[in-house]
């Protein structure tokens, strides 16, 4: 039986101190037919020396610092594998992960890709590795498409995709300075069909320099992703995630997209980015209008979201933020903090209801 080749793409920028451990997790794989492409994205640490020490087992790409997306794109051009995995240089694969991914995709040729569970880990105060939590996959795989319109469901190396289909989707978007992986997965899977969840696990490292810790940038690009998702749901294409874009599916995806835009509004309020919060609110109104236009029955959940989480609830709330929420005027601050707190509690409550609706349907 033919054994499929897996291209493992490892972009690295100043993570030389993590790189060897990442490579060792690849060398330990039970599936042996692999090619490892390491891209040094203009690092000024010991990345080059680590790559040189592993030169007999990896393919090296060196370039000026162009960012994570361009580093991955450079490796995609070099890749020859049947399948692609994007493994950041501080993350790890478990021993049988490639074997399980390849076996599933080989046995299911119509499946565009797989996704698996993950364990987030870091260092404890004593310096020992500690398990933190899991980036949760949807409880109900039937709702995976809808959850995909609310959030990214896994870190990059939890996905395995087909190189042939990736060439159709295109490359990572360099303009996305965060959520670039979410953007790619959404474009790929909304075009080719949803991924299958397999019984495997990868290790996702959390530390103070993780890109996901840069909240101002992260929350801005969360909003950009919500806009992109809305555009995809409402474009003129006839299919999404491998299904016909019928009214019931479209509305389910729009509900999830609406929840995402409200979550983004809350997050940008919290870190004092009122201009972005206003954009999130405007998008929520556009999604709401679209839901009405497709003549989906207005239920209690939808009405609560619109009334209590957009301008109809407090039309001036964002305009107050720059002048009073963070001012030294204690009276004004307390008044507006009370309004903000009330809004955020209501949004959190509604988001829980939406998540339950999607996960239990």
Residue, then its C-alpha position, 0 to 999 in steps of 0.5 A: x500500500x502506498x505511503x503518503x508523504x507529509x510536508x511539515x512546515x516549521x516557520x521560525x523567528x527568534x525561537x531557536x531555544x524552542x526549535x530543537x524540541x519541536x524538531x525532536x517531536x517530529x523525529x519521534x513520529x511513528x509515520x516515517x515518510x515526511x519532509x521537514x521544511x524549516x523557514x528561518x524568517x530573519x531570526x537574529x538568535x541561534x535559529x541558524x545554528x540549530x538548523x545547521x545542526x539538523x541539516x541532514x534531516x531538514x530542508x532549510x529556507x532562509x529569508x529576511x523577516x517577512x512575517x509568519x504568513x510569508x514564512x509559511x507561504x515560502x515553505x508551501x512553494x517548496x513542499x512536495x507532500x500529499x499532506x501539509x501540517x503547519x507546526x510553529x517552532x515552539x509547539x510539539x507533535x505527539x508520537x502517533x499524530x502523523x500516523x493517525x492523520x495519514x491513515x484517516x485521510x488515506x482511507x477517506x479520499x473525499x475528506x479535505x482535512x482533519x483536526x484533532x484535540x490539543x493540550x496547552x502547556x507552559x512552564x510552572x513557577x518552578x520551571x517544570x512543564x505544566x498542563x494548562x488547558x485545552x483549546x476545545x473542539x466542538x462537542x457536537x461535530x454536526x455543528x462544526x461549520x457553525x462553530x467555525x463561524x464563531x471562532x477558530x477551533x484549534x491551533x495550526x498543527x492540529x490540522x492536516x490538509x491536502x496539498x492539492x486542495x491547498x493550491x486551490x485555496x491559495x496562500x496565507x494572507x500577509x495582511x493578517x497580523x493575527x488570526x492568519x491561521x484562522x483566516x486560512x482554515x476558514x477559506x480552505x474548509x468553507x471552500x472544500x468541506x469541513x474537517x473531520x475530528x480524529x482521535x489524536x492530540x498535539x501540544x500547544x505551548x503558551x508563554x509570554x511571547x505567544x502571538x495570541x497574548x497581544x490582545x489589542x492586535x488580536x481583538x482587532x483581527x478577530x473583528x476583521x475575521x468576523x467581517x470576512x466570514x460575513x462576506x463569505x456567508x452572504x456572497x453569491x456562491x452556491x455552496x459553503x463547507x461542502x453543502x448547498x447554501x440553503x436558508x437553514x444553514x445560512x441562518x445557522x452560520x449567521x447566528x454564529x457570526x453574530x455571536x462572534x461580532x458581539x464577543x468582539x465588541x465586548x473584548x474591544x470595549x474591555x481594552x479601550x478600543x472604542x473605534x473597533x468596538x463601534x465597527x463590531x457593533x455596525x457589523x452586528x447590525x448588518x448581520x441582523x439585517x441579513x437574518x431578517x432578509x432571509x426570512x428566518x423566523x425571529x425567535x426569542x434568542x434573536x430578539x434578546x441579542x438585538x435588543x440588549x447587545x447592540x445600539x438599541x440597548x445603549x446607543x451612546x455607550x461607545x461614545x462615552x468610553x474615551x471621555x469618561x470610562x478611563x477618566x479621573x472623574x470618579x463619579x462619571x467613571x462609576x456611572x459608565x462602568x456600571x453601564x459597561x458591566x451590565x452590557x457585558x454581563x448580558x452579552x456573556x449570558x447571550x453568548x452562553x445561550x448561543x454556544x449551548x444552542x450550537x453544541x447541543x443541536 
